[in-house]
């Protein structure tokens, strides 16, 4: 069975690192907001599904 917790951790860490490397410019604003919202939503789902 796939280790979804490990996959979540790897993907979220990479997305967070990518956000950290993107300059906070107007050109990047929309992309940063979309990525951050997805990270927040994934974290909420992961936390709420924990036993």
ABEGO torsion letter per residue (X at the ends): XBBAAAAAAAAAAAAAAAAAABBBBAAAAAAAAAAAAAAAAAAAAAAAABX
